[in-house]
Amino acid sequence: MRSLVLALALALPTALLTAPPAQAAAADPILPKPVQSGIGLEVEEYAQFPKSEPTPPPTDPRLMRHARINALDELPDGSGRLAVPDLNGKLYLVKDGKPQPYLDVGATFAPAFFSGRGLGQGFGYAAFHPDFKQNGIFYTVHTELASKSGKQPDLTPQKPDAEYQGIITEWTAKDPAADTFDGTRRELLRIGFNGQIHGIQQIGFNPTARPGSADHGKLYAAVGDGGIGYKNTDPQNLALPHGKILRIDPRGSDSSNGKYGVPADNPFTQKPGALGEIFAYGMRDPHRFSWDTGGQHRMFLGHIGQHAVESVYEVRAGDNLGWSEREGPFVYDKAPADPCDTYKPLPADDEKYGYTYPVAAYDHDPPPGWDCKSDIGRAISGGFVYRGDKAPELRGKYLFGDLVDGRVFYTESDEMDRDAAPEKMAQIHQLMLYDKASGKRVTAQDLAGDKRVDLRFGKDAAGELFLIAKANGKVWRVTGTREFAGCETGGTTVTDVMGAGNWAPVTPAKWQFPGDEAILAEAGAERPGPRRPYEYAVLTAGPRFGAMTWRGQVRLDTPVDVSNRDVVVIFGYRSDTEFYYAHLSQDNTILPHNGIFKVNNADRERIDHQWTGYHGADPAIDDAEWHDVAVKHCAATGEIGVYVDGAKDPLMTATDTTFGSGRVGFGSFDNVGRLRGLSVTGEPATS
């Protein structure tokens, strides 16, 4: 168990340690932002599901989806069939991309079945017993309205006014190979919830547990806190199932209701007053769990946070994730003097509490002035450690995403260390997406046709991944990976060009060329015409390049206390009003700074993918040291990548095909700086 000490406070942004103004957003970032990966997932559409409607008709537009498909898993029988539940009631089996209704859970439990309120209510999940091929047994979880069910929840004491109930049901198919269900069912467990969100989010079996092992056939259930607020104490109460991961033996009978067994090796079976079913606790909304089928077979959980932190945990028996005393690697202050000052550094004696902290986490990254009591719309969707064969570049990476905006992330599983200090949490990388059919870069929002994607992940028996969107009821299969700006730029290399005769500055008097450097010694001034860099020098030696890689070392000579200091790398240069440039700055908070831009006979236009509307990529250069910079331009595809200090991942990316060739250069707007060790390698332009 790792502990977080007071020294962490020294590593946190200063803004986090002081109260922001009332109604302002929480300090940003309170966690490192995901970095852009140079890897893209290549995806192809696999299945389209029929449109479905919630019961009763919803009033929340977030429930008005094409089909609320919620998960994808392959049946453990070698048939290749994929099970996909729709929250609105039906379980589909999919073979060769064709969904077929297998079981109508909603109709079976009507009129008590309820899917018209709460983002996770309805028929949420199906889990097939690892011996399904022989015994035909599988399990489902669905929601009922308590007033219509006429039944009382299990695992008392529970609040008597619980309006909703989450039910785990066991089904036994007469013929496990049949494509529609015919068989029997029995209720296993019923849990009451006062709120309409954060119910039973997932059920599942450990796929790494072999027959005869202690974990084989044990059913895990991720049970939320009921969504009744951050002052809810249920997740820390071991007498209640809420805010827990439960582990039961569905084929046993020694539970309090006599319908399942309580494994003797569960961590709290001998603790007076505690539910023996509890495997781990202290959770708000445990969204998705999975086991790494390689490595050490670790269990990972994507945990949805309150208003700022989305986390990935490695979960072990007996863990306490801390909610609502902790959220992510912070103290969660439930009664702050300022309502926006909620996330606090951990105390020096934190180890004594025994909390488990994330192995990776990201924050909600709100825009300036965001009301801290409002939800910006971020929520983690847990995924899987990739162990398939189609995308070897992903092997050993834990893939997950944000279910709202559809961003897809990964972390290296060998960097996800639960015993590491919080500043050593695994780096999160944001993956690109490519549509296999068109070859074009897309976003999940493009694929889903909606800004709210409702993204989920699925996996088949071979470990290959799928992306799922409720927005349009589609599933995409990951078919491989693609390297961004992966074109070849060999052919001709131009180097040793620091002499003055190789350059054409806008204002020669402002430049110095001592032989080994190109020095912009005097700040430029704005010139007539479109808004563009004020002062730069174009390299006239060598040819104009199409696809090319620019490499050099740059330094900003303007004092570091000047916030908007910058230098620019010019490429694709055709004329003084036609070129691209990469703006390298220590400020990333305004549109003109720290990005990739195009000047096309008009004011410069920002074209990089990193601009959010209120910040761009992390500052490229924030000191007075030399930095290695590389700019790669793939003329045929228009892909542009900017890399700093040898990083494998690009700091900035853009896609634009306006200028397929041109010269390169170096300069600034109104600052001073220098370049050395320049080399340009690429394909000479033919036109």
C-alpha positions as CSV (number, residue, x, y, z in Angstrom):
1,M,0.0,0.0,0.0
2,R,1.5,3.3,-1.0
3,S,1.2,6.4,1.2
4,L,1.0,10.0,0.1
5,V,2.9,12.4,2.2
6,L,2.9,16.2,2.9
7,A,5.8,16.6,0.6
8,L,3.4,16.1,-2.2
9,A,2.0,19.5,-1.5
10,L,5.3,21.0,-2.7
11,A,4.9,19.2,-6.0
12,L,1.4,20.3,-6.6
13,P,0.5,23.5,-8.6
14,T,0.6,26.5,-6.2
15,A,-2.9,27.4,-7.3
16,L,-4.2,24.1,-5.8
17,L,-3.0,25.1,-2.4
18,T,-4.8,28.4,-2.3
19,A,-8.6,29.0,-2.5
20,P,-9.7,30.2,-5.9
21,P,-12.4,32.9,-6.2
22,A,-15.9,31.8,-5.4
23,Q,-17.7,30.2,-8.5
24,A,-14.3,29.9,-10.2
25,A,-13.2,26.6,-11.7
26,A,-10.9,24.4,-9.6
27,A,-7.2,25.1,-10.3
28,D,-6.2,23.6,-13.6
29,P,-4.5,21.4,-14.0
30,I,-4.6,19.6,-10.6
31,L,-3.1,16.6,-12.4
32,P,-0.8,16.3,-15.4
33,K,-2.8,16.4,-18.7
34,P,-2.7,13.4,-21.0
35,V,-0.1,13.8,-23.7
36,Q,-0.7,13.3,-27.3
37,S,0.4,9.9,-28.6
38,G,1.9,9.4,-32.0
39,I,0.0,6.1,-32.3
40,G,-3.5,6.0,-33.9
41,L,-6.0,3.2,-33.7
42,E,-7.3,2.0,-37.0
43,V,-11.0,1.2,-36.7
44,E,-13.7,-0.2,-39.0
45,E,-17.4,-0.3,-38.4
46,Y,-18.5,-3.7,-37.2
47,A,-22.1,-3.6,-36.2
48,Q,-25.2,-1.4,-36.2
49,F,-27.8,-2.1,-33.5
50,P,-31.6,-1.4,-33.8
51,K,-33.0,1.7,-32.3
52,S,-34.5,1.3,-28.8
53,E,-36.4,3.3,-26.3
54,P,-36.2,3.6,-22.5
55,T,-39.0,2.6,-20.2
56,P,-40.7,5.0,-19.2
57,P,-40.0,7.7,-21.8
58,P,-37.1,9.8,-20.6
59,T,-36.9,13.5,-19.8
60,D,-33.1,13.6,-19.7
61,P,-31.7,14.1,-23.2
62,R,-28.6,12.1,-22.2
63,L,-30.9,9.0,-22.3
64,M,-32.2,9.8,-25.7
65,R,-29.7,7.7,-27.6
66,H,-30.0,5.5,-30.7
67,A,-29.4,2.3,-28.7
68,R,-28.0,2.2,-25.2
69,I,-25.5,-0.6,-25.9
70,N,-23.4,-0.9,-22.9
71,A,-20.7,-3.6,-23.2
72,L,-19.3,-6.3,-25.4
73,D,-17.8,-9.6,-24.4
74,E,-17.3,-12.9,-26.2
75,L,-19.1,-16.0,-24.9
76,P,-16.6,-18.4,-23.4
77,D,-17.7,-21.3,-25.6
78,G,-15.5,-21.0,-28.7
79,S,-18.5,-20.0,-30.9
80,G,-17.1,-16.5,-31.6
81,R,-20.5,-15.0,-30.6
82,L,-20.3,-11.6,-28.9
83,A,-22.8,-10.6,-26.2
84,V,-24.0,-7.0,-26.2
85,P,-26.6,-5.7,-23.7
86,D,-28.8,-2.7,-24.4
87,L,-29.9,-0.8,-21.3
88,N,-33.3,-0.5,-22.8
89,G,-33.9,-4.2,-22.3
90,K,-32.5,-6.6,-24.9
91,L,-29.5,-8.9,-24.9
92,Y,-28.0,-9.4,-28.4
93,L,-25.6,-12.0,-29.7
94,V,-23.4,-10.8,-32.5
95,K,-21.8,-13.0,-35.1
96,D,-19.9,-11.6,-38.1
97,G,-21.2,-8.1,-37.3
98,K,-24.9,-9.1,-37.3
99,P,-26.8,-8.5,-34.0
100,Q,-29.6,-11.0,-33.2
101,P,-31.9,-10.7,-30.1
102,Y,-31.1,-13.4,-27.7
103,L,-33.1,-12.5,-24.6
104,D,-35.5,-9.6,-23.8
105,V,-34.7,-8.8,-20.2
106,G,-37.0,-5.8,-20.1
107,A,-40.0,-7.7,-21.2
108,T,-39.3,-10.5,-18.8
109,F,-39.4,-8.2,-15.8
110,A,-42.1,-5.8,-17.0
111,P,-43.8,-3.8,-15.5
112,A,-41.2,-3.4,-12.8
113,F,-38.3,-3.1,-15.3
114,F,-37.1,0.5,-15.3
115,S,-34.6,2.2,-17.7
116,G,-36.0,5.7,-18.2
117,R,-34.1,7.6,-15.5
118,G,-30.5,7.5,-14.6
119,L,-27.6,7.0,-17.0
120,G,-27.0,3.4,-16.0
121,Q,-30.5,2.1,-15.2
122,G,-32.1,-0.7,-17.2
123,F,-30.4,-3.9,-18.4
124,G,-26.8,-3.0,-17.7
125,Y,-24.6,-6.1,-18.1
126,A,-24.4,-9.8,-18.9
127,A,-21.7,-12.2,-17.6
128,F,-21.4,-15.7,-18.9
129,H,-20.1,-18.4,-16.6
130,P,-16.7,-19.6,-17.7
131,D,-18.2,-23.1,-18.0
132,F,-21.2,-21.8,-20.1
133,K,-20.5,-24.2,-22.9
134,Q,-21.3,-27.1,-20.5
135,N,-23.7,-25.6,-18.0
136,G,-25.5,-22.9,-20.1
137,I,-25.4,-20.5,-17.1
138,F,-25.1,-16.7,-17.4
139,Y,-26.0,-13.7,-15.3
140,T,-27.6,-10.4,-15.9
141,V,-28.1,-7.2,-13.9
142,H,-31.1,-4.9,-14.4
143,T,-33.0,-2.2,-12.5
144,E,-36.6,-2.3,-11.2
145,L,-38.8,0.3,-9.7
146,A,-39.2,-0.7,-6.0
147,S,-42.9,0.3,-5.9
148,K,-43.7,-2.1,-8.7
149,S,-41.4,-5.0,-7.8
150,G,-43.1,-5.7,-4.5
151,K,-39.9,-7.2,-3.1
152,Q,-37.5,-6.2,-0.4
153,P,-33.7,-5.8,-1.0
154,D,-31.2,-8.3,0.4
155,L,-28.1,-7.5,2.5
156,T,-29.9,-5.5,5.2
157,P,-29.7,-3.1,6.9
158,Q,-30.6,-1.0,3.9
159,K,-32.5,2.3,3.7
160,P,-36.3,1.5,3.7
161,D,-37.1,4.2,1.2
162,A,-35.0,2.8,-1.6
163,E,-36.8,3.8,-4.8
164,Y,-34.8,1.6,-7.2
165,Q,-33.5,-1.9,-7.0
166,G,-30.6,-3.5,-8.9
167,I,-31.1,-7.2,-9.4
168,I,-28.6,-9.9,-10.4
169,T,-30.4,-12.9,-12.1
170,E,-29.0,-16.3,-13.0
171,W,-30.2,-17.8,-16.3
172,T,-29.8,-21.4,-17.4
173,A,-30.1,-22.1,-21.2
174,K,-31.4,-25.5,-22.2
175,D,-29.1,-25.4,-25.2
176,P,-26.0,-23.2,-24.8
177,A,-25.4,-23.3,-28.5
178,A,-28.8,-21.9,-29.4
179,D,-29.1,-18.4,-30.8
180,T,-32.2,-17.5,-28.8
181,F,-32.7,-18.2,-25.1
182,D,-34.9,-20.9,-23.9
183,G,-34.5,-22.0,-20.3
184,T,-35.0,-21.0,-16.6
185,R,-34.0,-18.2,-14.3
186,R,-33.7,-17.5,-10.7
187,E,-33.0,-14.3,-8.7
188,L,-29.6,-14.2,-7.0
189,L,-29.3,-10.8,-5.3
190,R,-31.4,-7.6,-5.0
191,I,-29.9,-4.3,-3.8
192,G,-31.8,-1.1,-3.0
193,F,-30.7,2.4,-4.1
194,N,-32.1,5.8,-3.0
195,G,-30.7,7.5,-6.1
196,Q,-31.2,6.9,-9.8
197,I,-27.5,6.7,-10.7
198,H,-24.5,4.7,-9.6
199,G,-26.2,1.4,-9.3
200,I,-24.8,-2.0,-10.1
201,Q,-22.5,-1.0,-13.0
202,Q,-20.9,-4.3,-13.9
203,I,-20.8,-8.0,-13.1
204,G,-18.1,-10.4,-14.4
205,F,-15.8,-13.4,-13.9
206,N,-12.0,-13.4,-13.7
207,P,-10.9,-14.7,-17.1
208,T,-7.5,-15.6,-15.7
209,A,-8.9,-18.0,-13.0
210,R,-8.3,-21.6,-14.1
211,P,-10.6,-24.5,-13.2
212,G,-10.0,-25.7,-9.7
213,S,-8.5,-22.3,-8.6
214,A,-10.1,-20.3,-5.7
215,D,-11.4,-17.6,-8.1
216,H,-12.8,-19.8,-10.8
217,G,-16.6,-19.2,-11.1
218,K,-16.7,-16.4,-8.5
219,L,-18.9,-13.5,-9.7
220,Y,-17.7,-9.9,-9.1
221,A,-20.2,-7.0,-9.0
222,A,-19.3,-3.3,-9.1
223,V,-21.9,-1.6,-6.9
224,G,-22.1,2.2,-6.9
225,D,-22.9,4.5,-4.0
226,G,-26.4,5.2,-5.3
227,G,-25.5,8.7,-6.4
228,I,-26.9,10.4,-3.3
229,G,-24.1,12.9,-2.9
230,Y,-20.5,13.4,-1.7
231,K,-21.5,13.4,2.0
232,N,-22.8,9.8,1.6
233,T,-21.0,7.6,4.2
234,D,-22.2,4.3,2.7
235,P,-19.0,3.5,0.8
236,Q,-17.0,3.4,4.0
237,N,-19.7,1.4,5.9
238,L,-18.8,-2.3,5.7
239,A,-22.3,-3.3,6.7
240,L,-23.7,-2.0,3.4
241,P,-23.0,-3.1,-0.2
242,H,-23.0,0.4,-1.7
243,G,-19.7,1.8,-3.0
244,K,-18.2,-1.7,-3.1
245,I,-16.9,-4.4,-5.3
246,L,-18.6,-7.6,-4.2
247,R,-17.4,-11.2,-4.8
248,I,-19.8,-14.1,-4.5
249,D,-20.1,-17.8,-5.3
250,P,-23.3,-17.9,-7.5
251,R,-23.4,-21.7,-7.2
252,G,-23.3,-21.7,-3.4
253,S,-26.0,-21.2,-0.8
254,D,-24.6,-19.9,2.5
255,S,-25.6,-16.2,2.0
256,S,-28.2,-14.5,4.1
257,N,-30.8,-15.0,1.5
258,G,-29.6,-18.6,0.7
259,K,-29.3,-18.0,-3.0
260,Y,-25.5,-17.8,-3.4
261,G,-22.4,-18.5,-1.5
262,V,-20.0,-16.1,0.4
263,P,-16.4,-17.2,-0.5
264,A,-14.5,-18.0,2.7
265,D,-11.4,-16.3,1.3
266,N,-13.1,-12.9,1.0
267,P,-11.3,-10.3,3.1
268,F,-14.0,-9.4,5.6
269,T,-15.7,-12.7,6.3
270,Q,-14.3,-12.7,9.8
271,K,-14.9,-9.0,10.6
272,P,-17.8,-8.5,13.0
273,G,-20.6,-6.4,11.4
274,A,-19.1,-6.5,7.9
275,L,-20.7,-8.1,4.8
276,G,-18.6,-11.1,3.8
277,E,-19.5,-10.4,0.2
278,I,-17.3,-7.3,0.1
279,F,-14.0,-7.7,-1.9
280,A,-13.0,-3.9,-1.9
281,Y,-14.7,-0.7,-0.8
282,G,-14.6,3.1,-0.7
283,M,-16.0,3.8,-4.2
284,R,-18.3,6.4,-5.7
285,D,-19.0,4.9,-9.1
286,P,-16.9,1.9,-10.0
287,H,-17.7,1.9,-13.7
288,R,-15.7,-0.9,-15.3
289,F,-13.2,-3.5,-14.1
290,S,-11.1,-6.0,-16.0
291,W,-8.2,-8.3,-15.5
292,D,-4.9,-8.2,-17.4
293,T,-4.8,-11.6,-19.1
294,G,-1.0,-11.3,-19.3
295,G,1.6,-10.2,-16.9
296,Q,0.6,-10.6,-13.2
297,H,-3.2,-10.9,-14.0
298,R,-3.9,-7.7,-12.2
299,M,-7.4,-6.3,-11.8
300,F,-7.9,-2.7,-13.0
301,L,-10.9,-0.5,-12.3
302,G,-12.0,2.7,-14.0
303,H,-13.6,4.9,-11.3
304,I,-15.8,7.8,-12.1
305,G,-15.1,10.9,-10.0
306,Q,-17.2,13.7,-8.6
307,H,-16.3,17.0,-10.3
308,A,-12.6,16.9,-11.1
309,V,-10.8,13.5,-11.0
310,E,-11.1,10.4,-13.1
311,S,-9.0,7.5,-11.9
312,V,-7.7,4.0,-12.7
313,Y,-7.0,1.7,-9.8
314,E,-5.3,-1.6,-9.4
315,V,-7.7,-3.4,-7.0
316,R,-6.8,-6.1,-4.6
317,A,-8.8,-7.9,-1.9
318,G,-9.5,-5.6,1.1
319,D,-8.6,-2.3,-0.6
320,N,-10.3,0.9,0.5
321,L,-10.3,3.5,-2.3
322,G,-11.2,6.2,0.1
323,W,-14.4,7.8,-1.2
324,S,-15.7,10.1,0.0
325,E,-12.8,11.0,2.3
326,R,-10.5,10.7,-0.7
327,E,-10.9,11.2,-4.4
328,G,-8.0,10.2,-6.6
329,P,-4.7,11.3,-4.9
330,F,-6.4,14.1,-2.8
331,V,-8.3,14.7,0.4
332,Y,-11.8,15.4,-0.6
333,D,-13.0,18.3,1.6
334,K,-16.7,17.9,2.1
335,A,-17.2,21.2,3.9
336,P,-14.6,23.7,2.5
337,A,-14.8,27.4,3.4
338,D,-14.8,28.0,-0.4
339,P,-17.0,25.6,-2.4
340,C,-14.4,25.6,-5.1
341,D,-11.5,24.6,-2.8
342,T,-12.4,20.9,-2.5
343,Y,-9.3,19.0,-3.4
344,K,-6.5,19.2,-0.8
345,P,-3.1,17.6,-0.5
346,L,-2.8,14.5,1.7
347,P,-1.7,14.9,5.3
348,A,1.7,13.8,6.5
349,D,0.2,10.9,8.4
350,D,-1.9,9.6,5.6
351,E,-0.4,6.2,5.6
352,K,-2.2,5.3,8.9
353,Y,-5.6,5.4,7.1
354,G,-4.7,2.6,4.7
355,Y,-6.2,4.1,1.5
356,T,-5.4,2.8,-1.9
357,Y,-4.6,5.4,-4.5
358,P,-4.8,5.5,-8.3
359,V,-2.2,4.1,-10.7
360,A,-3.3,6.7,-13.3
361,A,-5.7,9.7,-13.2
362,Y,-6.7,12.7,-15.2
363,D,-8.7,15.8,-14.3
364,H,-11.7,17.5,-15.9
365,D,-9.7,20.4,-17.2
366,P,-12.5,23.0,-17.0
367,P,-12.3,26.3,-18.9
368,P,-11.5,29.5,-17.1
369,G,-14.5,30.8,-15.1
370,W,-16.3,27.4,-15.0
371,D,-18.8,27.1,-12.1
372,C,-17.0,24.7,-9.8
373,K,-20.3,23.2,-8.6
374,S,-21.3,22.3,-12.2
375,D,-20.5,19.1,-14.1
376,I,-18.3,19.9,-17.1
377,G,-19.0,16.5,-18.6
378,R,-16.1,14.1,-18.1
379,A,-16.3,10.5,-17.0
380,I,-13.9,7.6,-17.3
381,S,-14.8,4.5,-19.2
382,G,-12.6,1.6,-18.0
383,G,-11.1,-0.7,-20.5
384,F,-8.5,-3.5,-21.0
385,V,-4.8,-4.3,-21.1
386,Y,-4.3,-5.2,-24.7
387,R,-2.9,-8.7,-25.3
388,G,-4.1,-9.3,-28.8
389,D,-2.2,-9.8,-32.1
390,K,-3.6,-7.3,-34.6
391,A,-1.9,-4.3,-33.0
392,P,1.5,-5.3,-31.5
393,E,2.3,-1.7,-30.7
394,L,-0.5,-1.7,-28.1
395,R,0.6,-4.9,-26.4
396,G,0.9,-4.3,-22.6
397,K,-1.0,-1.0,-22.8
398,Y,-4.2,-0.4,-20.7
399,L,-6.7,1.2,-23.1
400,F,-9.6,3.2,-21.7
401,G,-11.3,6.5,-22.5
402,D,-13.7,9.3,-21.5
403,L,-17.2,8.0,-22.1
404,V,-18.6,11.5,-22.7
405,D,-16.3,13.2,-25.2
406,G,-15.0,9.9,-26.6
407,R,-11.2,10.5,-26.1
408,V,-9.3,7.2,-26.1
409,F,-6.3,6.9,-23.8
410,Y,-3.7,4.4,-22.8
411,T,-1.1,3.9,-20.1
412,E,1.7,1.4,-20.0
413,S,0.7,-1.4,-17.7
414,D,4.3,-1.7,-16.4
415,E,4.1,1.9,-15.3
416,M,0.9,1.4,-13.3
417,D,2.5,0.9,-9.9
418,R,0.2,1.1,-6.9
419,D,3.1,1.3,-4.5
420,A,4.7,4.3,-6.3
421,A,4.4,7.9,-5.0
422,P,1.6,9.9,-6.6
423,E,3.8,12.0,-8.8
424,K,4.9,8.7,-10.3
425,M,1.4,7.7,-11.5
426,A,1.5,6.3,-15.0
427,Q,1.6,8.9,-17.8
428,I,-1.7,9.0,-19.8
429,H,-1.4,9.2,-23.6
430,Q,-4.2,10.2,-25.9
431,L,-4.6,8.0,-28.9
432,M,-5.7,9.1,-32.3
433,L,-8.3,7.3,-34.4
434,Y,-8.2,6.5,-38.1
435,D,-11.2,5.3,-40.2
436,K,-9.9,2.2,-42.0
437,A,-12.2,2.7,-45.0
438,S,-11.2,6.3,-45.8
439,G,-7.7,6.3,-44.2
440,K,-8.6,9.7,-42.6
441,R,-8.0,10.7,-39.1
442,V,-11.3,11.0,-37.2
443,T,-12.5,11.5,-33.6
444,A,-15.0,9.3,-31.7
445,Q,-17.4,12.2,-32.0
446,D,-17.1,12.0,-35.8
447,L,-17.7,8.2,-35.7
448,A,-20.7,8.6,-33.3
449,G,-22.1,11.7,-35.1
450,D,-22.6,13.4,-31.7
451,K,-20.6,15.4,-29.3
452,R,-21.7,13.1,-26.5
453,V,-20.3,9.7,-27.6
454,D,-21.3,7.5,-24.6
455,L,-18.1,5.5,-25.3
456,R,-17.6,1.9,-24.0
457,F,-14.9,-0.7,-24.7
458,G,-15.3,-4.4,-25.5
459,K,-13.0,-7.3,-26.0
460,D,-13.2,-10.7,-27.7
461,A,-11.6,-13.9,-26.6
462,A,-8.5,-13.3,-28.6
463,G,-8.0,-10.0,-26.8
464,E,-8.9,-7.8,-29.7
465,L,-10.7,-4.5,-28.9
466,F,-14.0,-2.9,-29.9
467,L,-15.3,0.7,-29.4
468,I,-19.0,1.1,-28.6
469,A,-21.2,4.2,-28.9
470,K,-24.7,4.7,-27.5
471,A,-25.0,7.9,-29.6
472,N,-25.7,6.0,-32.8
473,G,-25.8,2.4,-31.6
474,K,-22.6,1.3,-33.5
475,V,-19.6,-0.9,-32.7
476,W,-16.2,-0.4,-34.3
477,R,-13.5,-3.0,-34.4
478,V,-9.8,-2.1,-33.8
479,T,-8.0,-3.6,-36.8
480,G,-4.5,-2.2,-36.1
481,T,-2.5,0.9,-35.5
482,R,-1.0,3.7,-37.5
483,E,1.8,6.0,-36.8
484,F,1.0,9.6,-37.1
485,A,3.2,11.4,-39.6
486,G,4.8,8.0,-40.4
487,C,5.9,8.9,-43.9
488,E,9.5,8.4,-45.1
489,T,11.4,11.7,-45.4
490,G,14.7,10.4,-46.6
491,G,16.4,11.4,-49.8
492,T,18.2,14.7,-49.5
493,T,19.8,16.1,-46.4
494,V,20.8,19.8,-46.0
495,T,23.1,20.6,-43.0
496,D,26.1,22.8,-42.1
497,V,24.1,25.9,-43.2
498,M,24.6,28.4,-40.4
499,G,26.5,30.9,-42.6
500,A,24.8,34.2,-43.4
501,G,24.9,33.4,-47.1
502,N,22.4,30.6,-46.7
503,W,19.6,32.7,-45.2
504,A,17.2,35.3,-46.3
505,P,16.0,37.3,-43.3
506,V,13.0,39.7,-43.4
507,T,15.2,42.3,-41.8
508,P,18.9,41.4,-42.1
509,A,20.1,44.0,-39.6
510,K,18.2,42.1,-36.8
511,W,20.2,38.9,-37.4
512,Q,23.7,37.6,-36.6
513,F,25.3,34.5,-38.2
514,P,28.6,33.8,-36.3
515,G,29.0,30.5,-38.2
516,D,27.5,28.0,-35.9
517,E,24.2,29.7,-35.1
518,A,21.4,31.7,-36.6
519,I,20.7,34.4,-34.0
520,L,17.6,36.7,-34.0
521,A,19.3,39.4,-31.9
522,E,16.7,42.1,-32.2
523,A,12.9,41.7,-31.8
524,G,10.8,42.1,-34.9
525,A,8.0,44.5,-35.5
526,E,4.6,44.1,-36.9
527,R,4.5,44.5,-40.7
528,P,1.6,45.4,-43.1
529,G,-0.5,42.5,-44.4
530,P,-1.9,39.4,-42.7
531,R,-1.1,38.7,-39.1
532,R,2.0,36.5,-39.1
533,P,5.4,36.1,-37.5
534,Y,7.1,39.6,-37.5
535,E,10.7,38.5,-38.1
536,Y,12.1,35.3,-39.6
537,A,14.8,34.0,-41.9
538,V,14.2,31.5,-44.7
539,L,16.9,28.9,-45.5
540,T,17.8,29.4,-49.1
541,A,20.4,26.6,-49.3
542,G,19.2,23.3,-50.7
543,P,16.0,22.6,-52.5
544,R,12.4,23.2,-51.6
545,F,11.1,20.2,-49.8
546,G,7.9,18.2,-50.0
547,A,7.8,15.6,-47.2
548,M,10.6,16.6,-44.8
549,T,11.9,16.5,-41.2
550,W,13.4,19.7,-39.7
551,R,15.8,19.1,-36.8
552,G,17.7,21.6,-34.7
553,Q,18.4,23.1,-31.3
554,V,16.6,26.3,-30.3
555,R,16.9,28.7,-27.4
556,L,14.6,31.5,-26.3
557,D,16.8,34.5,-25.3
558,T,13.9,36.7,-24.1
559,P,13.9,36.7,-20.3
560,V,11.7,33.9,-18.8
561,D,9.6,36.5,-16.9
562,V,8.1,37.5,-20.2
563,S,5.1,35.2,-20.4
564,N,4.5,35.4,-24.2
565,R,8.1,34.7,-25.3
566,D,8.4,32.5,-28.4
567,V,10.3,31.3,-31.4
568,V,8.8,29.8,-34.6
569,V,9.8,27.1,-37.0
570,I,8.8,27.9,-40.6
571,F,8.1,25.2,-43.2
572,G,6.1,24.8,-46.4
573,Y,7.2,28.3,-47.2
574,R,6.0,29.6,-50.6
575,S,6.0,33.4,-49.9
576,D,5.8,36.0,-47.1
577,T,2.1,35.3,-46.9
578,E,2.0,31.5,-47.6
579,F,3.6,29.1,-45.1
580,Y,3.2,27.0,-42.0
581,Y,4.8,27.6,-38.7
582,A,5.2,25.9,-35.3
583,H,4.9,28.4,-32.5
584,L,7.1,27.3,-29.5
585,S,6.2,29.3,-26.4
586,Q,6.0,29.1,-22.6
587,D,2.4,30.3,-22.8
588,N,-0.3,27.9,-23.9
589,T,-3.4,29.8,-22.7
590,I,-4.3,32.0,-25.7
591,L,-5.1,31.2,-29.3
592,P,-1.9,32.6,-31.0
593,H,0.5,30.7,-28.7
594,N,2.2,27.3,-28.6
595,G,0.5,25.7,-31.6
596,I,0.8,24.9,-35.3
597,F,-0.5,27.6,-37.7
598,K,-1.1,28.4,-41.3
599,V,-0.7,31.7,-43.1
600,N,-2.5,31.6,-46.4
601,N,-2.8,35.2,-47.7
602,A,-4.9,35.9,-44.5
603,D,-4.3,36.2,-40.8
604,R,-2.6,33.2,-39.3
605,E,-5.0,30.3,-38.6
606,R,-4.5,27.8,-35.8
607,I,-4.7,24.2,-37.2
608,D,-3.3,21.9,-34.5
609,H,-5.4,19.3,-32.8
610,Q,-4.4,20.2,-29.2
611,W,-6.3,23.6,-28.9
612,T,-9.3,23.1,-26.6
613,G,-10.7,26.6,-26.8
614,Y,-8.8,27.7,-23.7
615,H,-5.4,26.1,-23.8
616,G,-3.1,24.2,-26.1
617,A,-0.4,21.6,-25.7
618,D,1.9,21.9,-22.7
619,P,4.4,24.8,-23.1
620,A,7.1,23.8,-25.5
621,I,9.9,25.9,-23.9
622,D,9.7,27.6,-20.5
623,D,13.3,28.3,-19.7
624,A,16.5,29.7,-21.2
625,E,18.1,26.4,-22.1
626,W,18.8,24.8,-25.5
627,H,16.1,22.4,-26.6
628,D,16.0,19.8,-29.4
629,V,13.1,20.4,-31.7
630,A,11.9,18.3,-34.7
631,V,9.1,19.1,-37.1
632,K,7.9,16.4,-39.5
633,H,5.7,17.3,-42.4
634,C,4.1,14.5,-44.5
635,A,3.1,16.4,-47.6
636,A,0.9,13.7,-49.1
637,T,-1.3,13.3,-46.1
638,G,-0.8,16.8,-44.6
639,E,0.2,15.3,-41.2
640,I,2.5,17.6,-39.2
641,G,4.1,16.6,-35.9
642,V,6.2,18.7,-33.6
643,Y,8.6,16.9,-31.2
644,V,10.6,18.5,-28.3
645,D,13.7,17.1,-26.5
646,G,13.6,13.7,-28.2
647,A,10.1,12.8,-27.1
648,K,8.6,9.8,-28.8
649,D,5.1,11.4,-28.6
650,P,4.5,14.6,-30.6
651,L,3.8,17.7,-28.5
652,M,1.6,19.1,-31.3
653,T,-0.1,17.6,-34.3
654,A,-2.0,19.0,-37.2
655,T,-3.4,17.8,-40.6
656,D,-3.5,20.2,-43.5
657,T,-2.7,19.8,-47.2
658,T,-2.7,23.5,-48.3
659,F,1.1,23.6,-48.9
660,G,2.6,20.4,-50.2
661,S,6.1,21.8,-50.5
662,G,8.2,24.8,-49.6
663,R,11.3,26.1,-47.8
664,V,12.0,26.1,-44.1
665,G,13.1,28.9,-41.7
666,F,13.3,30.2,-38.2
667,G,12.1,33.3,-36.4
668,S,9.7,34.9,-33.9
669,F,7.0,37.4,-33.5
670,D,8.5,40.0,-31.2
671,N,11.1,38.1,-29.2
672,V,14.7,37.0,-29.6
673,G,16.2,33.6,-29.8
674,R,18.6,31.4,-31.7
675,L,19.1,28.2,-33.7
676,R,22.0,25.8,-34.1
677,G,22.7,22.3,-35.5
678,L,20.0,22.6,-38.2
679,S,19.5,19.7,-40.6
680,V,16.7,19.2,-43.0
681,T,16.0,15.8,-44.6
682,G,13.3,15.2,-47.2
683,E,12.1,14.8,-50.7
684,P,13.0,17.7,-53.0
685,A,9.9,19.2,-54.5
686,T,9.3,18.6,-58.2
687,S,7.0,21.5,-58.7
